């Protein structure tokens, strides 16, 4: 049995939980999942017991704790190099890390205006110019990576970079923000992952509602 435990929030809304969960689940890294819902106005006080940041996700490896989605992914990639979470080629690996870091640090307008929500029926949403700029940049990044790798994922096979953009796939779909064939083909590949579908099914089965994320 794995001694890795990943604490996550609601599958319907917790985009940052989705990223490391998908990275580990899709590549066969063994871990135990513990879901603690943020079903209170100020989150859940249990988060503070689990992580110094007081937020999820957080990975426990024995007594050691790692928080922040990208740091968790980096940690498990080192524990399980055979999982292939980063490309083997040095230049491709650097490009994948750039893409992942850009997602981790950026696209605030999109994240704030368009929460991840698997239960939302797809329907267009009027968005700001800042959100549109975020969408254009993400589509450009995806297109360049896919052209270089040949797809179906950003760097050919599934990597950490794809995991970092997984919540964007949901956002693009439910708010009908894109119609480019290259973008839609990549989204189809991501949604076809059994791990993606398992997370989605878990999200659809949840009953918790976070009003501020119901856009």
N, C-alpha and C positions, 0 to 999 in steps of 0.2 A: 504494500500500500504506500502511496506517495505521502511524503511528509510536507508537501506544499498545500497550503490552504489559501484560497483566494476569496476574500470577502468582497461582496458586490452589493450594489443597490438595485432598485427596481429595474427589471429587464426592459420594461416599456420605455423608460426615460433615461436611464443612467448610461449615457454615451461613453463616459470614461471607463465605466466598468466593462462595457461591451468590448473595448479594444483589447485589453490583455486576455480576457476570457476567450475571445475568438482566436487570438494568436496561439494560445495553448491548446484549445480544443481542436482547432483545425489541423494542427501538426502533431497531435497525439501525445502531448506532454501530460503526464498524469498529475492530477490535482484534485483536491476536494473543494467543492463550491459551498459557500455559506452566504445566503442572501439575507440582508437586513434592510427592510424597506425604509425609505425616507417618506413616511406617511404622517409627518408632523410638520407644523409651520416652520420650525427651525431645524428640520432634518431629523436625526435620531441621536439621542445622547450616547447610544452605544458606540457610535463611530469614534468618539473620543477615547474610548477604552481600547480600541483596536489600532488606532493610528495617531501619531503625534499631530498630524495635520487635521484630525477630526473629520476626515472625509474618506469615502471609498472611491476606487478600489484600494485595497491594501493586501499584500501577499505576506503570509507568515511562513517562514521556512524554519521549522523548529522554533527557537526563541528569537530568530532574526526577523525583522520586519522591513519590507520595502513598500513604499507608497509612491504615487504618481505612475500613471499608466505606462509611459514610455520607459521609465526606470524599471518597472516590473518586467516589461518585455525584454529589455536588455539583460536583466538578471537571469531569466529563464533561458534566454538564448545562449548564455554562457554555460548554464548547467546542462543544457541539452543541445550541443552544437549539431548533432545529427538531425535535429528537427528542421534545420534549414531556414530558420527565421530571418536570416540575412543572406543575400546572394554570396556565392563562393568567390566570384570575381571581385578584386579589390575596388575597381572603379565603380562597378555596379553596386557594390556594398555601400560605398560612399554616397552614391546617388540615392539609394534607398533610405539611407539615414537622413539625408537632406530633406527628402520628401516627408519622412515621418516627423522630423523636427519642425518643418514648416506647418504641418497640421497641428502639432502640439502647441506651437506658440502663436499661431495666427488664426485668421478667418473668424474673428470675434463677432463681426456683424452677422454672419450667417448663423453662428452658434446661438447668439442671443435672440435673433428674430425667429428662428426656425428650430425649435426643440425636436430632438428625436422622439418619435411617437409611433410605435408600430400599430397601435389601435386606431389611428386617425385614417379615415377614408381619404384616398387621394383627391385633392382639390386644389386649384390654383390659389396662391396667396400673393397679394400685392406686397412687394418688398422694396426696400430703399436702394438707391444707387450703390451704396456701400455693399449691400448684400449681393447685388448683381456683379459687382467687381470681384467679390470673393468667388462667386460661381465661375466667372470667366477664368480666373487664375487657376482654380482647381481643375477645370476642364482642360486648360492648356497643359498643366502638369501631367495629368493623366494621359493626354494625347501624346506628348513627347515620350513618356515612359513606354507606352504601348507600342509606338512606332519603332522604338529602339529595340524592344524585347520581342516583339511579335505576339505578345499576349499569351493566354487570355488575361493574366494578371499583370500588374504593373511591371514586374521584373521577370516575366515568364511564368514561373511557378509562384504559388502563394507565399508571401513574405510578411514581415512585420509592417512594411509600408502599407500593404493592403488592409491589415488589421486596423491601422490608425485611421484609414479613410472609411471603414465600414459604416459608422454612423452617418456619414455624408451620403452614402448610397440610399439610406432610408430617407434622409431629408430631401434629397433631389426627387425621390419618387413621390412622397406624400404631399409635397407642396408644388409638384409639377414645375420644377425650376429649369428643366433641361429637355431638349429634344434632339440633340446631336446623336447620330447613329453610333459613333465611336464611344461616346459616353454611355449610351444605353446598352451597348454590347458588353462593356465592362461591368456595368451594374448587374446585368443578367448573369454574368459569370460569378459575381460575388454572391448574389442571391441564390445561386445554384449550389453553393457550398452546403453540405449537410450540417456543418457546425452553425452556419448562419441561420439555417432553417430551424435548428433546435433552439437557438436563442429567440428567434421570432415566435416560435410556438409557445415558449415560456412567457414571453411578453404578452401575447394574446390571452393567455390563461389568467393573468393577474387581475385583481379587482381594485387595487389601489388607484386612486385618482389624485394627481397633483394639479390643481386648477391653473397655476401659472404656466404650466407646460402644455395646456390644452389651447393651442392657437387655432 
